[in-house]
Amino acid sequence: MTAALIPLTLAYLQLGYGASVPVDDDPVRDATGTLDRALVDAADGVPDSYAWSDRTGAIDTLKQRLRPTLSTLNRSRLDDNTALAVSYNASRATEWANANCPGGAGRAFGPCRADRGVVVQERADRTHVLAVAVDVSVSGPGTTHRASAVVTHTLRS
């Protein structure tokens, strides 16, 4: 019995939930909360592994690490008649980077770049993940609600 619970527990901890998204008043908040937890793990080690010159590789790795979470979210159902879809939003990532990354000579870190829905920043010639921008769509019989969100990554010291 214990052996059967180990894979289930690992899946729960890795993805942050079971087979369906927990329903409260806000499925967008549920989806972004799941992504927030996944982003912490997915971004772990990126600065150690990727120089700023290889930021495209860092973003590829991050997206590969997030793929299982996005796949699970996109297969989930909030109930029998409602489905959830999550996708990257490149333009929202660019907007977020422009609004939240300081420019000019007095800034403490290097430039930010938004690429395919992911915002990264150069810090000491390393690539640091700052945020992921997504669109969340909740579809039910005859209706679809869409929202976009930016999930920020708290950098570890």
MIZA-183974 format. One record per residue (C-alpha): residue number from 1; chain; x, y, z. Coordinates in nm, 2 decimals. Layout:
N
<node k="NUM" c="A" u="X" v="Y" w="Z"/>
...
//
This chain:
157
<node k="1" c="A" u="0.00" v="0.00" w="0.00"/>
<node k="2" c="A" u="0.28" v="0.24" w="0.09"/>
<node k="3" c="A" u="0.46" v="0.18" w="-0.24"/>
<node k="4" c="A" u="0.14" v="0.28" w="-0.43"/>
<node k="5" c="A" u="0.12" v="0.61" w="-0.24"/>
<node k="6" c="A" u="0.48" v="0.72" w="-0.32"/>
<node k="7" c="A" u="0.42" v="0.79" w="-0.69"/>
<node k="8" c="A" u="0.09" v="0.96" w="-0.62"/>
<node k="9" c="A" u="0.25" v="1.18" w="-0.35"/>
<node k="10" c="A" u="0.54" v="1.27" w="-0.58"/>
<node k="11" c="A" u="0.30" v="1.36" w="-0.86"/>
<node k="12" c="A" u="0.09" v="1.57" w="-0.62"/>
<node k="13" c="A" u="0.40" v="1.76" w="-0.50"/>
<node k="14" c="A" u="0.55" v="1.81" w="-0.84"/>
<node k="15" c="A" u="0.24" v="1.94" w="-1.00"/>
<node k="16" c="A" u="0.07" v="2.10" w="-0.70"/>
<node k="17" c="A" u="-0.26" v="1.92" w="-0.74"/>
<node k="18" c="A" u="-0.42" v="1.60" w="-0.85"/>
<node k="19" c="A" u="-0.60" v="1.51" w="-1.17"/>
<node k="20" c="A" u="-0.83" v="1.82" w="-1.18"/>
<node k="21" c="A" u="-0.78" v="2.18" w="-1.09"/>
<node k="22" c="A" u="-0.93" v="2.26" w="-0.74"/>
<node k="23" c="A" u="-1.24" v="2.47" w="-0.79"/>
<node k="24" c="A" u="-1.29" v="2.79" w="-0.59"/>
<node k="25" c="A" u="-1.43" v="3.12" w="-0.71"/>
<node k="26" c="A" u="-1.13" v="3.19" w="-0.95"/>
<node k="27" c="A" u="-1.00" v="2.92" w="-1.18"/>
<node k="28" c="A" u="-0.75" v="3.17" w="-1.32"/>
<node k="29" c="A" u="-0.60" v="3.22" w="-0.97"/>
<node k="30" c="A" u="-0.59" v="2.84" w="-0.93"/>
<node k="31" c="A" u="-0.40" v="2.80" w="-1.26"/>
<node k="32" c="A" u="-0.16" v="3.08" w="-1.19"/>
<node k="33" c="A" u="-0.10" v="2.95" w="-0.84"/>
<node k="34" c="A" u="-0.01" v="2.61" w="-0.99"/>
<node k="35" c="A" u="0.22" v="2.78" w="-1.23"/>
<node k="36" c="A" u="0.38" v="2.98" w="-0.95"/>
<node k="37" c="A" u="0.47" v="2.67" w="-0.76"/>
<node k="38" c="A" u="0.60" v="2.50" w="-1.08"/>
<node k="39" c="A" u="0.81" v="2.81" w="-1.18"/>
<node k="40" c="A" u="1.01" v="2.80" w="-0.86"/>
<node k="41" c="A" u="1.13" v="2.45" w="-0.95"/>
<node k="42" c="A" u="1.16" v="2.51" w="-1.32"/>
<node k="43" c="A" u="1.38" v="2.82" w="-1.27"/>
<node k="44" c="A" u="1.60" v="2.65" w="-1.01"/>
<node k="45" c="A" u="1.96" v="2.63" w="-1.14"/>
<node k="46" c="A" u="1.90" v="2.83" w="-1.45"/>
<node k="47" c="A" u="2.15" v="3.11" w="-1.35"/>
<node k="48" c="A" u="2.42" v="2.85" w="-1.27"/>
<node k="49" c="A" u="2.37" v="2.67" w="-1.60"/>
<node k="50" c="A" u="2.32" v="2.96" w="-1.85"/>
<node k="51" c="A" u="2.53" v="3.26" w="-1.93"/>
<node k="52" c="A" u="2.34" v="3.56" w="-2.06"/>
<node k="53" c="A" u="2.47" v="3.49" w="-2.41"/>
<node k="54" c="A" u="2.28" v="3.15" w="-2.39"/>
<node k="55" c="A" u="1.95" v="3.30" w="-2.26"/>
<node k="56" c="A" u="1.76" v="3.13" w="-2.55"/>
<node k="57" c="A" u="1.88" v="2.80" w="-2.41"/>
<node k="58" c="A" u="1.77" v="2.90" w="-2.06"/>
<node k="59" c="A" u="1.42" v="2.98" w="-2.19"/>
<node k="60" c="A" u="1.40" v="2.65" w="-2.38"/>
<node k="61" c="A" u="1.50" v="2.46" w="-2.07"/>
<node k="62" c="A" u="1.25" v="2.65" w="-1.85"/>
<node k="63" c="A" u="0.97" v="2.59" w="-2.10"/>
<node k="64" c="A" u="1.06" v="2.22" w="-2.12"/>
<node k="65" c="A" u="1.05" v="2.20" w="-1.74"/>
<node k="66" c="A" u="0.71" v="2.37" w="-1.73"/>
<node k="67" c="A" u="0.56" v="2.16" w="-2.01"/>
<node k="68" c="A" u="0.43" v="1.88" w="-1.78"/>
<node k="69" c="A" u="0.25" v="2.14" w="-1.56"/>
<node k="70" c="A" u="0.10" v="2.31" w="-1.87"/>
<node k="71" c="A" u="0.00" v="1.98" w="-2.02"/>
<node k="72" c="A" u="-0.18" v="1.88" w="-1.70"/>
<node k="73" c="A" u="-0.36" v="2.21" w="-1.67"/>
<node k="74" c="A" u="-0.47" v="2.19" w="-2.04"/>
<node k="75" c="A" u="-0.61" v="1.84" w="-1.98"/>
<node k="76" c="A" u="-0.79" v="1.93" w="-1.66"/>
<node k="77" c="A" u="-1.15" v="2.00" w="-1.63"/>
<node k="78" c="A" u="-1.31" v="2.22" w="-1.36"/>
<node k="79" c="A" u="-1.62" v="2.01" w="-1.38"/>
<node k="80" c="A" u="-1.79" v="1.79" w="-1.64"/>
<node k="81" c="A" u="-1.88" v="2.09" w="-1.86"/>
<node k="82" c="A" u="-1.59" v="2.33" w="-1.82"/>
<node k="83" c="A" u="-1.23" v="2.31" w="-1.95"/>
<node k="84" c="A" u="-0.92" v="2.51" w="-1.88"/>
<node k="85" c="A" u="-0.66" v="2.61" w="-2.14"/>
<node k="86" c="A" u="-0.33" v="2.78" w="-2.06"/>
<node k="87" c="A" u="-0.08" v="2.92" w="-2.31"/>
<node k="88" c="A" u="0.22" v="3.16" w="-2.31"/>
<node k="89" c="A" u="0.15" v="3.52" w="-2.40"/>
<node k="90" c="A" u="0.45" v="3.68" w="-2.56"/>
<node k="91" c="A" u="0.31" v="4.04" w="-2.59"/>
<node k="92" c="A" u="0.21" v="4.04" w="-2.22"/>
<node k="93" c="A" u="0.56" v="3.93" w="-2.13"/>
<node k="94" c="A" u="0.70" v="4.22" w="-2.33"/>
<node k="95" c="A" u="0.47" v="4.47" w="-2.17"/>
<node k="96" c="A" u="0.56" v="4.34" w="-1.82"/>
<node k="97" c="A" u="0.93" v="4.36" w="-1.90"/>
<node k="98" c="A" u="0.90" v="4.72" w="-2.03"/>
<node k="99" c="A" u="0.70" v="4.82" w="-1.72"/>
<node k="100" c="A" u="0.91" v="4.64" w="-1.45"/>
<node k="101" c="A" u="1.27" v="4.63" w="-1.57"/>
<node k="102" c="A" u="1.45" v="4.96" w="-1.51"/>
<node k="103" c="A" u="1.66" v="5.11" w="-1.78"/>
<node k="104" c="A" u="1.94" v="5.36" w="-1.79"/>
<node k="105" c="A" u="2.28" v="5.38" w="-1.64"/>
<node k="106" c="A" u="2.18" v="5.37" w="-1.27"/>
<node k="107" c="A" u="2.02" v="5.03" w="-1.28"/>
<node k="108" c="A" u="2.16" v="4.75" w="-1.05"/>
<node k="109" c="A" u="2.13" v="4.47" w="-1.31"/>
<node k="110" c="A" u="2.16" v="4.42" w="-1.68"/>
<node k="111" c="A" u="1.88" v="4.43" w="-1.94"/>
<node k="112" c="A" u="1.56" v="4.23" w="-1.94"/>
<node k="113" c="A" u="1.44" v="4.04" w="-2.25"/>
<node k="114" c="A" u="1.10" v="3.89" w="-2.31"/>
<node k="115" c="A" u="1.10" v="3.59" w="-2.54"/>
<node k="116" c="A" u="0.81" v="3.36" w="-2.61"/>
<node k="117" c="A" u="0.62" v="3.45" w="-2.30"/>
<node k="118" c="A" u="0.92" v="3.44" w="-2.06"/>
<node k="119" c="A" u="1.10" v="3.74" w="-1.91"/>
<node k="120" c="A" u="1.47" v="3.70" w="-1.82"/>
<node k="121" c="A" u="1.73" v="3.94" w="-1.70"/>
<node k="122" c="A" u="2.11" v="3.96" w="-1.71"/>
<node k="123" c="A" u="2.27" v="3.96" w="-1.37"/>
<node k="124" c="A" u="2.65" v="3.91" w="-1.34"/>
<node k="125" c="A" u="2.65" v="3.77" w="-1.70"/>
<node k="126" c="A" u="2.40" v="3.50" w="-1.59"/>
<node k="127" c="A" u="2.04" v="3.45" w="-1.71"/>
<node k="128" c="A" u="1.78" v="3.49" w="-1.43"/>
<node k="129" c="A" u="1.41" v="3.41" w="-1.49"/>
<node k="130" c="A" u="1.19" v="3.69" w="-1.37"/>
<node k="131" c="A" u="0.84" v="3.60" w="-1.50"/>
<node k="132" c="A" u="0.62" v="3.40" w="-1.73"/>
<node k="133" c="A" u="0.31" v="3.56" w="-1.89"/>
<node k="134" c="A" u="0.02" v="3.34" w="-1.98"/>
<node k="135" c="A" u="-0.34" v="3.34" w="-2.12"/>
<node k="136" c="A" u="-0.59" v="3.14" w="-1.93"/>
<node k="137" c="A" u="-0.92" v="3.04" w="-2.09"/>
<node k="138" c="A" u="-1.21" v="2.88" w="-1.91"/>
<node k="139" c="A" u="-1.46" v="2.73" w="-2.15"/>
<node k="140" c="A" u="-1.81" v="2.60" w="-2.07"/>
<node k="141" c="A" u="-2.13" v="2.54" w="-2.26"/>
<node k="142" c="A" u="-2.18" v="2.84" w="-2.48"/>
<node k="143" c="A" u="-1.93" v="3.06" w="-2.31"/>
<node k="144" c="A" u="-1.56" v="3.13" w="-2.28"/>
<node k="145" c="A" u="-1.38" v="3.36" w="-2.03"/>
<node k="146" c="A" u="-1.03" v="3.47" w="-2.10"/>
<node k="147" c="A" u="-0.77" v="3.64" w="-1.88"/>
<node k="148" c="A" u="-0.40" v="3.70" w="-1.90"/>
<node k="149" c="A" u="-0.16" v="3.69" w="-1.61"/>
<node k="150" c="A" u="0.20" v="3.73" w="-1.52"/>
<node k="151" c="A" u="0.35" v="3.48" w="-1.28"/>
<node k="152" c="A" u="0.66" v="3.63" w="-1.12"/>
<node k="153" c="A" u="0.95" v="3.43" w="-1.00"/>
<node k="154" c="A" u="1.10" v="3.52" w="-0.66"/>
<node k="155" c="A" u="1.47" v="3.49" w="-0.70"/>
<node k="156" c="A" u="1.65" v="3.28" w="-0.45"/>
<node k="157" c="A" u="1.94" v="3.45" w="-0.27"/>
//
